[in-house]
Amino acid sequence: MSLNQVWEAAAASPYTPLIAKDSQFSVGFTLLLLALILTILFGLNRSFLSIVSFGIPASLAFGFGAVYMICAVGNRQQFLIQLISTIYSGCILCVALIHLSPHRDRAVSSNTHQLFTLLHCVGFAQNVTVQITPDGIRFSVEEGRVVQGLAFLDKGLFTTYTFNSPAAPNSRGSMEDAESDGLSYPCFIVSLSALLETLKIFGVGDSPAANVSRAASVQPSASSAFTAPALLLNRSCTFQYLDHGSPLSITLAETGVKTICELTTYEPDEGELDIPFQRDGIIMKIIMRSAWLYDAITELGATDPGVLRLSASAKQEPYFTLSGFGGPFSESSVEFSIEQETQNSGTQSDTLRKVLTNDGTSRSRATRAKLAPTVTETFLVSPPSSMGPRIKQDYRFSFIQKASHAMAVANKVSIRGDRQGVLSLQFMIEFDQGGSVVTNNITRSVKDTRGSTVSFVDFRFVPLLDEDELEVDAMRDG
């Protein structure tokens, strides 16, 4: 067959492409756009499974899309215009996907001083375990598995709080809510010292209120544009956490000056757990002003004791006592007792005797108040039968001192103890509308407390047991 015959035979059956000429541009543009989307998804989640799910389809879509675009466009100038339009659309889509990524957690605070104050209360260790939850950010610090500090930054402290992280498969859920829901929220470790230094970049920790003593804070000071609370109003702090393994980004802004710090995150240890505290086995609960506890620890610290002994009883005086011993100096103790009435002493004895013989339901409010130390708001002591009428427990004095900063800035403290001897000191810290700490020495009206914010810091201490008791006895004998 000659070439002419082949040509004539081909004219009788013309070639029809799978994609019509008029539709090749639309198909090519769609494939190129799909390739960009798959490439972005592959960049956000780089793994072996993503290669099969996003990488290979993106390569095929880009190859076929480029071929159809070349076939559809007649001249090079028009092809370049369409290619630039495709790249521009892909860039816009990339920015939108990154901004709306479901793995980004973001918290913005308009007052950095509040965050610094709460984190500084637990700043006795080098590293801190951070856990992001829907209700706020939890910071946990521990030392030797015998003392632990917990600071929870509630989402109410932030002007904007966005939680979009899914449950992390390898993180531990140590929050009570997480345990009840069976979820495991993002958890990682960062340097606490670096975090505090970051928050101090604009001089938050150098405010005069952080350096004065508690006694000096009783005197009210006039507020002006040059006082520390006024200087903190235009400062903002933003926490951002992108995804598992990414750094913790902290952005500080003040009157147009912006500083961005990224702290490296580490995986928490598998065996790292909170000090267990039996909330259903509490045998002691004492609520009092934190200033009284701070003054007592300061007084005992003057003798440099090694051990702090806590003694409480609901029936025998002294009702609540803190003692320090084991140091190079003599022992010392601080007793919290009831006020002794100078008149009607016989009536008081009869009242106390009546209260001790009757059940708790027959006690009047005024009578029950006489059985508790005057400085306490709540005094509940119910030791088990094995302990007798009085609770006695020993703790390392140096560990108790790690909560001194929280004692100094808190309004109230809840002293709780469980059957295991674990001591929990929960501090209530109140901030006013300007973000300054409200001490319980300043009398304020109800109108002044409406805009205040309350936060809590919890410390847990393991008691001295077994070998530790022998060491305590040796120190006392020595």
HELIX and SHEET records of a PDB file:
HELIX    1   1 LEU A    3  ALA A   12  1                                  10    
HELIX    2   2 LYS A   21  SER A   23  5                                   3    
HELIX    3   3 GLN A   24  LEU A   44  1                                  21    
HELIX    4   4 PHE A   48  SER A   50  1                                   3    
HELIX    5   5 ILE A   51  GLY A   55  3                                   5    
HELIX    6   6 ILE A   56  ALA A   72  1                                  17    
HELIX    7   7 ARG A   76  HIS A   99  1                                  24    
HELIX    8   8 THR A  112  CYS A  121  1                                  10    
HELIX    9   9 LYS A  155  LEU A  157  5                                   3    
HELIX   10  10 GLU A  176  ASP A  181  1                                   6    
HELIX   11  11 LEU A  192  LEU A  199  1                                   8    
HELIX   12  12 VAL A  204  ASP A  206  5                                   3    
HELIX   13  13 PRO A  208  ALA A  210  5                                   3    
HELIX   14  14 ALA A  216  VAL A  218  5                                   3    
HELIX   15  15 ALA A  228  LEU A  231  1                                   4    
HELIX   16  16 ARG A  279  GLY A  281  5                                   3    
HELIX   17  17 SER A  290  GLY A  301  1                                  12    
HELIX   18  18 SER A  345  THR A  357  1                                  13    
HELIX   19  19 GLY A  360  SER A  362  5                                   3    
HELIX   20  20 ARG A  365  LYS A  370  1                                   6    
HELIX   21  21 PHE A  397  ILE A  400  1                                   4    
HELIX   22  22 GLN A  401  ALA A  403  5                                   3    
HELIX   23  23 SER A  404  VAL A  409  1                                   6    
HELIX   24  24 LYS A  447  THR A  449  5                                   3    
HELIX   25  25 GLU A  467  ASP A  477  1                                  11    
SHEET    1   A 5 THR A 160  THR A 162  0                                        
SHEET    2   A 5 ASP A 105  SER A 109 -1                                        
SHEET    3   A 5 ARG A 235  TYR A 241 -1                                        
SHEET    4   A 5 LEU A 248  GLU A 254 -1                                        
SHEET    5   A 5 VAL A 257  LEU A 263 -1                                        
SHEET    1   B 9 CYS A 187  SER A 191  0                                        
SHEET    2   B 9 ASN A 127  THR A 133 -1                                        
SHEET    3   B 9 GLY A 136  GLU A 143 -1                                        
SHEET    4   B 9 VAL A 147  ASP A 154 -1                                        
SHEET    5   B 9 THR A 453  PHE A 461 -1                                        
SHEET    6   B 9 LEU A 423  PHE A 431 -1                                        
SHEET    7   B 9 LYS A 412  ASP A 418 -1                                        
SHEET    8   B 9 ILE A 282  ARG A 289 -1                                        
SHEET    9   B 9 THR A 376  VAL A 381 -1                                        
SHEET    1   C 4 SER A 332  PHE A 336  0                                        
SHEET    2   C 4 PHE A 320  PHE A 325 -1                                        
SHEET    3   C 4 VAL A 307  SER A 313 -1                                        
SHEET    4   C 4 ARG A 390  ARG A 396 -1                                        
END                                                                             
